[in-house]
Amino acid sequence: MKKLVAAFVGLNTLDIMLTLIFVVNGASAEGNPIMAKVLAMPLHGILLFKVGLPVILGLALIAVDKTPAARQVQPKGALICCVVGLTVVCLWNMLGVFI
């Protein structure tokens, strides 16, 4: 579970780095209206949102995973879905480096 959380936080960090590179250089625009608002914030706010929130979510999922309710909630499955989704997003964003 801890490795999944580390992957989740790492992928969020990679995603925001790629997003900042492309948006700051004018190579692309943010399509997500929530993230467009976040990108208007100072850098520390952006990092707090895009890296801090996944850390909090990951810690919460680790805590829930140790409870009897985990069988119904299945936090590991949710985290796997998030990691797979973010992997696809990061791979898509990295295509922009080569195109």
N, C-alpha and C positions, 0 to 999 in steps of 0.2 A: 504494500500500500504506500509506503514511504517513497519508493522509487517512482510510482505513478504520480505522486504529488510533486516530486522533484521534476519529472518530465513535464507535467502540466505548467509549473512555474517557469521552467526553462523555455518551453514553447511560447508562452505568453511574452517572455522577455524577447525572444527572437522575433516574434510577430510585431511587437511595438518598435523594435529597432528597424526592421525592414520597412514598416509603415512610415516611420519618421524619415528614413532615407529617401523614400520615393516622394512623400508629400512635400518635404522641405525643398527637394530639388525640382519640384514641379513636374515630376514624371507621372504622377497620378494624383487623384483626389480621393478622399475617404468617402466610401459609399454608405457607410453606416452612420445615420444621423446622430446617434448617441456618441460614437467615437469622434465624429466631426466636432462636437461640442467639447469633448475631452481634449482634443488636439489644440483647441484654442487656449487651453490653460498653460501656465508655466510648466517647464520640463519636470519639476519635482511633483507637480500635481498629476501629470500624465503617468509618470512612473509609479506613483502611489496607487493610482487607479488600476493600471494595467498589470502591475506586478504585486502590489500590496493586497489587492482583493483576492487574487488566486491563492496567495499564501494563506490568508484567513480562511478561504473556502477549503483549501486542502487540509488545514489543521482541523477544521470542523468535521470534514469527512473522515479523517483518521479517528477523531473522538467518537463519532457515530458508529464507525466500524467495530468498535469494541463493546457496543451495547447489544442487548437481545433484540432490539428493533432492527438491527442491521440486516437481518434475514428478509424483512419486508421492504426496507428502503433500498438495500443493495447499493451502498455508496461506492463500492469498488467498480461495479458495472457502470455507474454514472461517470465515474472518473475515467474509465477506459474509453467511453464514448467521447468525452471531452478531449482526451489526449489524441485519439484518432482524428477527430474533427480539426483540432489545432494543427496536427501534422499535415493534413491536407491543405489547410489555409497557408501554412508556412511554405510548403512546397509550391503552391500556386504563386505566392509572393516572390519566392526565389526565382521563378521563371522570368520575372521581370528583370532580373539582373542580367540574364542571358539574351533577352529579346530586345 
